[in-house]
Amino acid sequence: MLPKIFLIAIISFGMVPIYAQETLVLSLDSAINYALDHNKKLINSKFAVDASVQKIKAAIAQGLPQASAVLDYTNYLGAEAQLKMNPAAPPVTIEFNPTSNFRASVNQLIFSGSYFVGLKLAKLANKVSEQNYQKDILDVKEQTIQSYYMILITQKLISILKENRANAQITFKKTNDLANAGVIEKTDVKKLSVMVASIDNALKSTERQLELGYNVLRLQLGLKPDQAIILSTDLSAIQKKYIQSAFLTNNFNIKNNLDYQLALLQNQMAEKQISLKKAGYLPTLVATYSYTKKIKKPHFDITPENMVGVTLSIPILSGGQRLAEVKQAKINYDIARNTEALLTDQLTMTEKQLRYNYNNLLEQFESQKMNVEVAKDVLTNMNRKYKQGLISSLELTSANNEYLTAQSNYYSAMIKLLNAELALLKINNNL
């Protein structure tokens, strides 16, 4: 029996770390880092950056030597040709023998305006991909933090509702005992039962919101729907660390904004498109070297083995197509510049509005914080008075509802304030 006991103990202790690994414990910072590593949208964005790097390599490769080889075999199926060299002599019959050749050629681009401009465009496209990737990082950070905030606040509301329900149930039980003893009327018991049921309904609704919040966070983290998560950062720690107003004194620097940086890159690309279209007027020069090895030679063969050539392509007329494309590229560049100016105005106004919203929400948050303290004191006094028989159950129910409303308003103001701060940090690229 002893070995079996040890075996059971080993298996039991071995199951502990396996179970622990199933639950993911995340602080706010670790949740952000986990999302940056596993968010599926962000992974695709990183793939786009990698693809743009390969496009640069492909563009560079077009200007490097291009080599190709061909091996062929031809059989003329016994065909013959007659060649009469002298009118007095009979014609000479030439038989077409099977032939086989190995050809190798190398082409080198010497000059092409489109190639050099296209290479610069590919590099700019890579910068655009990297910029979009940085924007996606900001979006994932913001959405992960928002989901984390919502879960913590919902958990806090559930804790308050459970505590409130426990107090209401105690009061209900005492009231019911008094009603059964004939001290008070049954109507008071019915009114308190309605209050308890209302708290129960609010608790169930909030618990469903909590599960929804966890699902949203799992999606941001790239987790499976059944992955258990525990959030280790406390809501009070977030209040102390993230609810602040010191950074609001900083001036808005639009050059730090990613949308503005992306608009500048779009301007550069539009400008390079003009150069690309103008390059269509320039000639293209290509050098060629070819080597042919005769594996099966015909009877009559004058083809040389080695050949070197240079091809100069000069565009002359295009029916006005190139001119129209250049003008169109210039119009697109003007549009890009105008879009940049418009975005500058929009971002400046948006940042001011976000700062204004933050200040208003900060004032509302402080006000709601005081309201919760007052409502809690009122409810405590009402509970004491009700136990002493000084007030009715209706007054107690009203005080309880006011306390729950104050708590809901307080945490609603908190989440709005935290999200407003996130928006400010994001537009300043400080998230």
C-alpha positions as CSV (number, residue, x, y, z in Angstrom):
1,M,0.0,0.0,0.0
2,L,2.9,2.4,0.7
3,P,4.0,2.7,-2.9
4,K,0.5,3.5,-4.0
5,I,0.2,6.2,-1.4
6,F,3.4,7.8,-2.7
7,L,2.2,7.5,-6.2
8,I,-1.1,9.2,-5.4
9,A,0.8,12.0,-3.6
10,I,3.1,12.5,-6.5
11,I,0.3,12.7,-9.0
12,S,-1.7,15.1,-6.7
13,F,1.3,17.4,-6.2
14,G,2.1,17.2,-9.9
15,M,-1.4,18.4,-10.8
16,V,-1.0,21.6,-8.9
17,P,1.4,23.5,-11.3
18,I,-0.6,22.2,-14.2
19,Y,-3.8,23.8,-12.8
20,A,-1.9,26.9,-11.9
21,Q,-0.7,27.3,-15.5
22,E,-4.3,27.3,-16.7
23,T,-5.1,30.5,-14.9
24,L,-3.4,33.6,-16.3
25,V,-2.6,36.2,-13.6
26,L,-2.1,39.6,-15.2
27,S,-1.2,43.0,-13.8
28,L,-2.1,46.0,-16.0
29,D,1.4,46.2,-17.4
30,S,1.8,42.5,-18.0
31,A,-1.7,42.5,-19.8
32,I,-0.4,45.2,-22.1
33,N,2.8,43.4,-22.9
34,Y,0.9,40.1,-23.4
35,A,-1.5,41.8,-25.8
36,L,1.5,43.3,-27.8
37,D,2.9,39.8,-28.2
38,H,-0.3,37.8,-28.9
39,N,-3.0,40.2,-30.4
40,K,-3.9,38.7,-33.7
41,K,-4.5,42.1,-35.4
42,L,-1.1,43.3,-34.3
43,I,0.5,40.1,-35.5
44,N,-1.0,40.8,-39.0
45,S,0.2,44.3,-38.9
46,K,3.7,43.0,-38.1
47,F,3.4,40.7,-41.1
48,A,2.6,43.7,-43.3
49,V,5.8,45.4,-42.2
50,D,7.8,42.2,-43.0
51,A,6.1,42.1,-46.4
52,S,7.0,45.7,-47.1
53,V,10.7,44.8,-46.4
54,Q,10.5,42.0,-48.9
55,K,9.0,44.5,-51.4
56,I,12.1,46.7,-51.0
57,K,14.3,43.7,-51.7
58,A,12.3,42.8,-54.7
59,A,12.6,46.4,-56.0
60,I,16.4,46.4,-55.5
61,A,16.6,43.0,-57.2
62,Q,15.2,44.5,-60.4
63,G,18.4,46.6,-60.8
64,L,20.7,43.6,-60.2
65,P,22.0,41.3,-62.9
66,Q,19.2,39.0,-64.2
67,A,20.4,35.6,-65.5
68,S,18.4,32.9,-67.3
69,A,19.2,29.6,-69.1
70,V,17.4,27.7,-71.8
71,L,17.9,24.2,-73.1
72,D,16.1,23.3,-76.3
73,Y,15.8,20.4,-78.8
74,T,14.3,20.7,-82.3
75,N,13.6,17.9,-84.8
76,Y,12.5,18.8,-88.3
77,L,11.1,15.3,-89.0
78,G,13.3,14.6,-92.1
79,A,12.5,17.9,-93.8
80,E,14.9,18.9,-96.7
81,A,15.6,22.1,-98.6
82,Q,17.1,22.5,-102.1
83,L,19.7,25.2,-102.8
84,K,20.7,25.8,-106.4
85,M,24.0,27.6,-106.5
86,N,24.7,27.2,-110.3
87,P,22.0,27.3,-112.9
88,A,23.8,24.7,-114.9
89,A,24.4,22.4,-112.0
90,P,21.7,20.3,-110.2
91,P,20.4,21.7,-107.0
92,V,22.0,20.8,-103.7
93,T,19.8,19.1,-101.2
94,I,20.2,20.2,-97.6
95,E,18.7,18.0,-94.9
96,F,17.6,19.6,-91.7
97,N,19.2,17.6,-88.9
98,P,17.9,17.7,-85.3
99,T,19.5,20.5,-83.3
100,S,19.9,21.1,-79.6
101,N,21.2,24.3,-77.9
102,F,22.0,25.5,-74.4
103,R,21.6,29.3,-74.0
104,A,22.6,31.4,-71.1
105,S,22.0,35.2,-70.9
106,V,22.6,37.9,-68.4
107,N,20.9,41.3,-68.5
108,Q,22.0,44.3,-66.5
109,L,20.0,47.5,-66.1
110,I,22.3,50.4,-66.5
111,F,19.9,53.3,-66.3
112,S,16.2,53.6,-65.6
113,G,14.6,56.7,-63.9
114,S,11.6,54.6,-63.0
115,Y,13.7,52.1,-61.2
116,F,15.5,54.6,-58.9
117,V,12.3,56.4,-58.0
118,G,10.4,53.2,-57.5
119,L,13.0,52.0,-55.1
120,K,12.5,55.2,-53.0
121,L,8.8,54.6,-53.1
122,A,9.2,51.1,-51.8
123,K,11.2,52.4,-48.9
124,L,8.6,55.0,-48.2
125,A,5.9,52.3,-48.3
126,N,7.9,50.4,-45.7
127,K,7.9,53.4,-43.5
128,V,4.1,53.7,-43.9
129,S,3.7,50.0,-42.9
130,E,5.9,50.6,-39.8
131,Q,3.8,53.7,-39.0
132,N,0.6,51.8,-39.3
133,Y,2.1,49.1,-37.0
134,Q,2.9,51.7,-34.4
135,K,-0.7,53.0,-34.7
136,D,-2.0,49.5,-34.2
137,I,0.2,49.2,-31.1
138,L,-1.5,52.3,-29.7
139,D,-4.9,51.0,-30.5
140,V,-4.2,47.6,-28.8
141,K,-2.8,49.3,-25.8
142,E,-5.8,51.6,-25.4
143,Q,-8.4,48.8,-25.9
144,T,-6.5,46.4,-23.5
145,I,-6.4,49.1,-20.8
146,Q,-10.0,50.0,-21.3
147,S,-11.0,46.4,-21.0
148,Y,-8.9,46.0,-17.9
149,Y,-10.5,49.2,-16.3
150,M,-14.0,48.0,-17.1
151,I,-13.4,44.6,-15.4
152,L,-12.0,46.1,-12.3
153,I,-14.8,48.6,-11.9
154,T,-17.4,45.9,-12.6
155,Q,-15.8,43.7,-10.0
156,K,-16.0,46.6,-7.5
157,L,-19.7,47.2,-8.3
158,I,-20.3,43.5,-7.7
159,S,-18.6,43.6,-4.4
160,I,-20.7,46.6,-3.3
161,L,-23.9,45.0,-4.5
162,K,-23.1,41.8,-2.6
163,E,-22.4,43.7,0.6
164,N,-25.5,45.8,0.1
165,R,-27.5,42.6,-0.6
166,A,-26.2,41.0,2.6
167,N,-27.2,44.0,4.7
168,A,-30.6,44.1,3.0
169,Q,-31.1,40.4,3.7
170,I,-30.3,40.9,7.4
171,T,-32.7,43.8,7.6
172,F,-35.3,41.8,5.7
173,K,-35.0,38.8,8.1
174,K,-35.3,41.0,11.2
175,T,-38.3,42.8,9.7
176,N,-39.9,39.5,8.8
177,D,-39.4,38.2,12.4
178,L,-41.0,41.4,13.7
179,A,-43.9,41.0,11.3
180,N,-44.4,37.4,12.4
181,A,-44.5,38.5,16.0
182,G,-47.1,41.1,15.1
183,V,-44.9,44.1,16.0
184,I,-45.1,45.6,12.5
185,E,-47.3,45.2,9.4
186,K,-46.6,42.7,6.7
187,T,-46.5,45.5,4.1
188,D,-43.0,46.5,5.4
189,V,-41.8,43.0,4.7
190,K,-43.1,43.1,1.2
191,K,-41.4,46.5,0.5
192,L,-38.1,45.2,1.8
193,S,-38.5,42.0,-0.3
194,V,-38.8,44.3,-3.4
195,M,-35.6,46.0,-2.4
196,V,-33.8,42.7,-2.0
197,A,-35.1,41.4,-5.4
198,S,-34.0,44.7,-7.0
199,I,-30.5,44.3,-5.6
200,D,-30.4,40.7,-6.8
201,N,-31.4,41.7,-10.3
202,A,-28.7,44.4,-10.4
203,L,-26.1,41.9,-9.2
204,K,-27.0,39.3,-11.9
205,S,-26.9,42.0,-14.6
206,T,-23.5,43.3,-13.4
207,E,-22.1,39.7,-13.3
208,R,-23.1,39.3,-16.9
209,Q,-21.3,42.5,-17.7
210,L,-18.2,41.2,-16.0
211,E,-18.2,38.1,-18.1
212,L,-18.6,40.2,-21.2
213,G,-15.6,42.4,-20.1
214,Y,-13.5,39.3,-19.6
215,N,-14.4,38.1,-23.1
216,V,-13.4,41.5,-24.6
217,L,-10.1,41.3,-22.8
218,R,-9.4,37.7,-23.9
219,L,-10.0,38.9,-27.5
220,Q,-7.4,41.7,-27.1
221,L,-4.9,39.3,-25.6
222,G,-5.4,36.7,-28.3
223,L,-6.6,34.1,-25.8
224,K,-9.1,31.3,-26.1
225,P,-12.7,32.0,-24.9
226,D,-12.3,29.5,-22.0
227,Q,-9.0,30.9,-20.7
228,A,-9.2,31.8,-17.0
229,I,-7.9,35.2,-16.1
230,I,-7.1,36.9,-12.8
231,L,-6.4,40.6,-12.7
232,S,-3.8,41.4,-10.1
233,T,-3.7,45.3,-10.2
234,D,-6.0,46.9,-7.7
235,L,-8.4,49.6,-8.7
236,S,-7.2,51.9,-6.0
237,A,-3.6,51.6,-7.3
238,I,-4.9,52.6,-10.8
239,Q,-6.6,55.6,-9.3
240,K,-3.4,56.8,-7.6
241,K,-1.2,56.2,-10.6
242,Y,-3.4,57.1,-13.6
243,I,-5.9,59.7,-12.4
244,Q,-3.7,62.8,-12.6
245,S,-3.7,66.3,-14.0
246,A,0.0,67.2,-14.0
247,F,0.6,66.1,-17.7
248,L,-2.3,68.4,-18.8
249,T,0.0,71.4,-18.5
250,N,2.2,70.1,-21.3
251,N,1.7,71.8,-24.6
252,F,0.4,69.6,-27.5
253,N,3.2,68.7,-29.9
254,I,1.5,67.6,-33.1
255,K,4.8,66.2,-34.5
256,N,4.5,63.4,-31.9
257,N,1.1,62.3,-33.2
258,L,1.2,59.2,-35.3
259,D,-1.6,60.3,-37.6
260,Y,0.3,63.4,-38.4
261,Q,3.5,61.5,-39.0
262,L,1.6,59.2,-41.3
263,A,0.2,62.2,-43.2
264,L,3.7,63.5,-43.8
265,L,4.8,60.1,-45.2
266,Q,1.8,60.2,-47.5
267,N,2.9,63.6,-48.7
268,Q,6.4,62.3,-49.5
269,M,4.9,59.4,-51.4
270,A,2.7,61.7,-53.4
271,E,5.7,63.8,-54.2
272,K,7.7,60.8,-55.3
273,Q,4.8,59.8,-57.6
274,I,5.4,63.0,-59.5
275,S,9.0,62.0,-60.0
276,L,8.0,58.5,-61.0
277,K,5.7,59.8,-63.7
278,K,8.3,62.3,-65.0
279,A,10.8,59.4,-65.2
280,G,8.6,58.0,-67.9
281,Y,10.1,60.6,-70.3
282,L,13.6,59.3,-69.6
283,P,15.3,56.5,-71.7
284,T,16.1,53.1,-70.4
285,L,19.5,51.5,-71.0
286,V,20.1,47.7,-70.6
287,A,23.2,45.7,-71.3
288,T,23.0,42.0,-72.4
289,Y,25.4,39.1,-72.6
290,S,24.4,35.8,-74.2
291,Y,26.2,32.5,-74.6
292,T,25.0,29.6,-76.8
293,K,26.5,26.1,-76.7
294,K,25.6,23.9,-79.7
295,I,24.9,20.4,-78.3
296,K,23.6,19.1,-81.7
297,K,24.8,21.3,-84.6
298,P,23.2,21.5,-88.0
299,H,25.3,21.0,-91.2
300,F,25.2,24.7,-91.9
301,D,25.6,26.9,-88.8
302,I,26.9,30.5,-88.6
303,T,25.5,31.5,-85.2
304,P,28.2,32.8,-82.9
305,E,28.6,31.4,-79.3
306,N,29.1,34.7,-77.5
307,M,27.1,37.9,-78.0
308,V,27.2,41.3,-76.2
309,G,24.6,43.9,-76.7
310,V,23.2,47.2,-75.4
311,T,19.6,48.3,-75.7
312,L,18.5,52.0,-75.4
313,S,14.8,52.5,-75.2
314,I,13.8,56.1,-75.9
315,P,10.1,57.1,-75.3
316,I,9.0,59.6,-78.0
317,L,5.2,59.9,-78.2
318,S,2.5,58.6,-75.9
319,G,-0.5,60.6,-77.2
320,G,-0.4,62.9,-74.1
321,Q,-0.7,60.0,-71.7
322,R,2.5,60.7,-69.8
323,L,1.7,64.4,-69.5
324,A,-1.7,63.6,-68.1
325,E,-0.2,61.2,-65.6
326,V,2.3,63.8,-64.4
327,K,-0.5,66.4,-64.0
328,Q,-2.7,63.8,-62.1
329,A,0.3,63.1,-59.8
330,K,0.6,66.8,-59.1
331,I,-3.1,67.1,-58.2
332,N,-2.8,64.1,-55.9
333,Y,0.2,65.8,-54.2
334,D,-1.9,69.0,-53.7
335,I,-4.6,66.9,-52.2
336,A,-2.2,65.2,-49.8
337,R,-0.8,68.6,-48.7
338,N,-4.3,69.9,-48.1
339,T,-5.2,66.8,-46.2
340,E,-2.2,67.4,-44.0
341,A,-3.3,70.9,-43.3
342,L,-6.8,69.7,-42.5
343,L,-5.5,67.0,-40.2
344,T,-3.4,69.6,-38.4
345,D,-6.5,71.7,-37.6
346,Q,-8.5,68.6,-36.7
347,L,-5.9,67.2,-34.3
348,T,-5.3,70.6,-32.6
349,M,-9.1,71.0,-32.0
350,T,-9.5,67.4,-30.9
351,E,-6.7,67.7,-28.4
352,K,-8.2,70.9,-26.9
353,Q,-11.6,69.2,-26.7
354,L,-10.1,66.1,-25.0
355,R,-8.4,68.3,-22.5
356,Y,-11.6,70.2,-21.9
357,N,-13.5,66.9,-21.4
358,Y,-10.9,65.6,-19.0
359,N,-11.1,68.7,-16.8
360,N,-14.9,68.4,-16.7
361,L,-14.8,64.7,-15.9
362,L,-12.2,65.3,-13.2
363,E,-14.6,67.8,-11.5
364,Q,-17.5,65.3,-11.9
365,F,-15.4,62.5,-10.5
366,E,-14.6,64.5,-7.4
367,S,-18.2,65.5,-7.0
368,Q,-19.5,62.0,-7.3
369,K,-16.9,60.8,-4.8
370,M,-18.3,63.2,-2.2
371,N,-21.9,62.1,-3.1
372,V,-20.9,58.5,-2.4
373,E,-19.6,59.4,1.1
374,V,-22.8,61.4,1.8
375,A,-25.1,58.7,0.6
376,K,-23.2,56.0,2.6
377,D,-23.5,58.1,5.8
378,V,-27.2,58.6,5.1
379,L,-27.8,54.9,4.5
380,T,-25.9,54.0,7.7
381,N,-28.1,56.5,9.7
382,M,-31.3,55.2,8.1
383,N,-30.4,51.6,9.0
384,R,-29.8,52.6,12.6
385,K,-33.1,54.6,12.7
386,Y,-35.0,51.7,11.1
387,K,-33.8,49.3,13.7
388,Q,-35.0,51.7,16.3
389,G,-38.3,52.0,14.6
390,L,-38.0,55.7,13.8
391,I,-38.5,55.5,10.0
392,S,-40.5,53.3,7.6
393,S,-39.2,50.6,5.3
394,L,-40.0,52.9,2.4
395,E,-37.5,55.5,3.6
396,L,-34.9,52.8,4.1
397,T,-35.4,51.5,0.6
398,S,-35.2,55.0,-0.8
399,A,-31.9,55.6,1.0
400,N,-30.5,52.3,-0.2
401,N,-31.5,53.1,-3.8
402,E,-29.8,56.5,-3.5
403,Y,-26.6,54.9,-2.2
404,L,-26.6,52.4,-5.1
405,T,-27.2,55.2,-7.6
406,A,-24.4,57.3,-6.1
407,Q,-22.0,54.3,-6.3
408,S,-23.0,53.6,-9.9
409,N,-22.5,57.3,-10.8
410,Y,-19.1,57.4,-9.1
411,Y,-17.7,54.4,-10.9
412,S,-19.3,55.6,-14.2
413,A,-17.5,59.0,-13.7
414,M,-14.3,57.1,-12.9
415,I,-14.3,55.0,-16.1
416,K,-15.1,58.0,-18.2
417,L,-12.2,59.9,-16.5
418,L,-9.8,57.1,-17.1
419,N,-10.8,56.7,-20.7
420,A,-10.5,60.5,-21.2
421,E,-7.0,60.3,-19.9
422,L,-6.2,57.4,-22.2
423,A,-7.5,59.5,-25.2
424,L,-5.2,62.4,-24.2
425,L,-2.2,60.1,-23.8
426,K,-2.9,58.5,-27.1
427,I,-3.2,61.7,-29.1
428,N,0.1,62.8,-27.6
429,N,1.6,59.4,-28.4
430,N,2.4,58.9,-24.7
431,L,0.4,55.8,-24.1
